Amino acid sequence: MTKKDAAVRIGEIEQELLSLPKGKIVIKKIKGKEQPYLQWSENGHTKTKYVKAAEREYVEEQMERRALLLKERDAVKYLLIRGDAEEGTDDTRTNAARGQDLLSLTDSVIGFEKRDCFDKLWKYLAGNDRGRVCLLYGLRRTGKTTLLFQAIRELTPQQREKAVYIKAHVDDTMDDMIHDLKKLRDEGARYVFIDEVTLIRDFIDSASIFSDIYAMQGMKIVLSGTDSLGFWLSLGNELYDRARVIHTTYIPFREYSRLLGIDDIDEYIRYGGLLKTGETDFDDEDLLEETASFRDDESTRRYIDTAICKNIQHSLACCREGNYFRHLRSLYEAGELTGAIHRVIEKMNHQFLLRTLTEPFQSHDLGSAAELLRKQPDESRRTDILERIDRDLIAQKLMEMLDIRNQEDLRIGITDAHVQEIREYLKALELLVDCPSETVYPEAQPMDYVLFTQPGMRYSQAQALVYVLMKDPVFGLFDEREQKLACDRILEDVRGRMMEDIVLLDTVKALGKQKKAFKLVLSRWEIDMLIYDREQHSCEAYEVKHSKEQTGHQYRALIDPQSAEAIEQKYGIITRRCVIYRGKSEKLSNGIEYLNVEEYLNGVSYRFR
């Protein structure tokens, strides 16, 4: 295709796109019934339109046509950027950009800070790792394409002349990729960056071709994609020990703060997990709209659909003719797998929220919220509203709000085997991490609990709890001041629980082999975090409080003599007793240390090196 033909075709595509609907079909529950709506963004606002039953098939066909046109436009734009007359690249089958064109293609990342894992990527490119490829994977909007572009710009002009960027598409095949790699190798290409490689249907079953042939011949090959599970499956089959792996899904607070300039734990709780300036998705323009973030329950549901459910199903379908579906095959064939994945994720978040409602022995729960509001020293903030609402009713409404269906609501019931396999794949995606917990007493069993690596996903569903409360007819009888105090208090407790998770997860990730961090369950208390030094046989005890004030109530578990005796008998002498909170760092006369949470999280990776 000539440049003139490409320009003409782009104009034709743009003209046809004007007549096709934007956005996607979403299902909303109206008066208990599921109704389809067309949802799109316009001038920064989300708009919806009801789709009549008779029109739904036609609208879906139009949207499929739009998706195909967007992919074609992307492909033609690459041809236009590359130039059809460029010597040696006019008959590549994939969308490959080379040489000086790479600079214009990567202009968008100028001025961006680099992720912590960039050093691992650069070490692979600069090292002597013959026979190995580099796998760069993670969920959507965690900076993968940005990392590729930054690496390309770090190459010297001489190296860049030997570099190629390929954007894979669903209609590409491994035969196409092999044809192009052979051609590019013969023309001197030595650095190959292949983005969205997991979109190629036969990638998982043929991935070893990249390492066994082309990497062995001296090419540095970086493979990137959002279908993280596809990479995980290929590591267990085709690539095995022939790959350097870089994960992008987990974004700790210190990195989030450095990249986005946001040094606020509450901001991280609300939106953490995604990079606002991260990945540019050429195939889905809607993901760049405001609704892409964890701004509300609907945008979170959409992210789960596109980044998680689609990820799992595409990878399983492409691997060994679907053999890895295992117990999930029946759900997939019945069209129930997406709903099942949603249900497992929401169920875990639902249990997290119900723990806030129902556990009277925890400091962060609705019971403690009621007590704190009732005993407020400031009379203007004192209320007993949380003791006058029906908590069981609120819990039931929360279930409805999150659209968690009971077993009888599914055409095929979700068994324990389904749940375990879905959770296994969610862990492979790095969305879930098992919460490390131990106990010193046989009668105090550690909890079954998981940490979410994307806090914004959890918090957006926590806000659904507040929405349910505000809609409760009994709750609505109280004055607005009391309603606001109650809702603020509940979200405060949710943020407190989430802050505990964030501190524990970031600490666990930062520790070396000599130390381990975990929750400690005692007979009377639960220590939010204990750090045990195996070599010194000593420990540090921490409580985590989402508060700016200091009270003796916060560290009573840390100074309890019976608890200290039980801890030191198993984990050695307690060398530090700390409360991590949102106020200023200081040490009290009784030896208790108060640490500012942002300061702790920003320095945790350096402290434990």
Secondary structure, 3 states (H helix, E strand, C coil): CCHHHHHHHHHHHHHHHCCCCCCEEEEEEECCEEEEEEEEEECCEEEEEECCCCCHHHHHHHHHHHHHHHHHHHHHHHHHHHCCCCCCCCCCCCEEEECCHHHHHCHHHCCCCCCCCHHHHHHHHHCCCCCCEEEEECCCCCCHHHHHHHHHHHCCHHHHCCEEEEECCCCCCHHHHHHHHHHHHHCCCCEEEEECHHHCCCCHHHCHHHHHHHHCCCCEEEEEECCHHHHHHHHHCCCCCCEEEEECCCCCHHHHHHHHCCCCHHHHHHHCCCCCCCCCCCCCHHHHCHHHCCCCHHHHHHHHHHHHHHHHHHHHHHCHHHHHHHHHHHHHHCCCHHHHHHHHHHHHHHHHHHHHHHCCCCCCCHHHHHHHHHCCCCHHHCCCHHHCCCHHHHHHHHHHHCCCCCHHHCCCCCCHHHHHHHHHHHHHCCCEEECCEEECCCCCCCCCCEEECCHHHHHHHHHHHHHHHHHCCCHHHCCHHHHHHHHHHHHHHHHHHHHHHHHHHHHHHHCCCCEEEEEEECCCCEEEEEEEECCCCEEEEEEECCCCCCCHHHHHHHHCHHHHHHHHHHHCEEEEEEEEECCCCEECCCCCEEEEHHHHHHHHHHHCC
